């Protein structure tokens, strides 16, 4: 049995994109409709996904049933960059939640704008901003190649897609 604090590797691209679309919709609703309480499930979802992968995230549970059925999104991608991306989302939503509770919604909602942009890009276009940042951190030597061997050598992944 896998350790409870593991993150799946590889990750189904379809599931990741469905989660991103769900995050985009929830964050947009929070900002546009003025529903700061949506920060609670958003923050919980990110923290749960970082800590234990999709097991405790209702959005991931739904995405796990829908995502794999989208045939054009069926390929597998490395898990470590996706976990890093979830960590960025956790940091943004935790920051927004703290700002909402301490300063107010008028300040907190602005923190959700980069989250909406990044999640929207992943969900709609398949471009993961957090994964791109993870790649740069690997190239700069901040993240060691042992964290994600496939990420360190992208030639194998591009050869399978060609």
URJO-V955432 format. One record per pair of residues at least 6 apart in sequence whose ideal C-beta (glycine too) atoms are under 6 Angstrom apart, sorted by the first residue. I is the first residue (numbers start at 1). J is the second residue. Records with the same first field share a line. If there is no record, write none. Layout:
I->J + J
//
This chain:
4->52
5->52
7->53 + 79 + 83
8->53 + 79
9->79
10->76 + 77 + 78 + 79
11->77 + 79 + 82
12->67 + 68
13->73 + 75 + 77
14->67 + 68 + 70 + 73 + 74
15->63 + 64 + 67
16->82
17->73 + 123
18->63 + 66 + 67
19->59 + 60 + 63
20->119 + 122 + 123
21->123
22->59
23->119
24->116 + 119 + 120 + 123
26->38 + 42
27->112 + 115 + 116
28->116
29->35
30->38
31->109 + 112
36->100 + 105
39->96 + 97 + 100
42->93
43->93 + 94 + 97
45->57 + 59
46->86 + 89 + 90 + 93
47->90
48->56 + 57
49->57 + 86
50->86 + 87 + 90
54->60 + 64
78->148 + 150 + 151
80->147 + 148
81->131 + 134
84->130 + 134
85->128 + 130 + 131
88->130
92->111 + 115
95->111
96->108 + 111 + 112
99->107 + 108
100->108
118->129
121->127
122->128
137->143
138->151
145->152
//
